[in-house]
Amino acid sequence: MNPFEMVVLIVAIVMITSVMRARYSHRHRQVEDDPAERVETLRLKDEVKQLKERIHVLERIATDKESTLSRQIEELRDGK
């Protein structure tokens, strides 16, 4: 391959890459600008927050029951 062909090949690769990058960037911006998508994203974030709070409460209940059960067993052993 001579140097001229190499330069043409490099320029073609750079052009194709820049076109693909511009196309992807344009699609990505359209999704972000869509108000319906923004509303859906906020709704999903709120739902995730609520689910995390529920998990936290369930974890607290699960660990509290274990310590309560252990304490009750110890009380029965001690004869209280």
N, C-alpha and C positions, 0 to 999 in steps of 0.2 A: 504494500500500500504506500503510495507516495504521500508527501506532506500535504499536498492540496486536498486529497481525498480525506485525510485525517482531519483537517480543519473543517471541511464541509460536514463530516460526521459529527464532530463535537458541537458545531453550531446547531445542527438538526436536533441533537439530543437535548441541548439547552432549551431550544424553542419548544419542543414537545413537553418537556418538564414544566416550563413556565405556563404553558397553556393548561396543562392538567392542574397545576397548583391554583391558577386563577379560577378554573371551573369549580374545583372543590371548595375554594374559599367563598365563591358566590353562593353555592348551595348552602353552605354552613350559615352564612349571614341571613339567608331567607328564613331559615328555621328559627333563628334567634329573634327576628323581627316580627314573626307571626304572633299576634296577641293571644290567639287561642292556645298556642304552644306555651306561651308564658304563663297563662292561667293554669294550664294543666301541670306545668312544672311546679308552680306554687302550691297547688292542691296536693301533689304527690309529696312535696317536701313536708307539708303539714301532716299528712298521713304518716310519714316515716317518723316524724317527731312524736306523734301520739303513740305509735307502736313501740318506740323506744321507752316511753314513759310507762307503758303497760308492762313491758318486759322487766323494767326496773322494779316495779311493784311486785310482780310475780317472783322475781329473784329474792326480794326481801321477805316475802311470805314463805317461800320455800326454806330459806335459811333460818327464819324465825321459828318455824315449826320444828326443825331439827333440834334447835337448842331447847325449845320448850319440852319436846319429847324427852330429851336427855335429862333435863332438870326434873321432870316428873318421875322418871325411872329412879333417879338418885333419891328423890323424896320417898319413894316406896321402899327402897333398900334401907334407908335410914329409919323407917318406921313412923314417919310423921303423919 
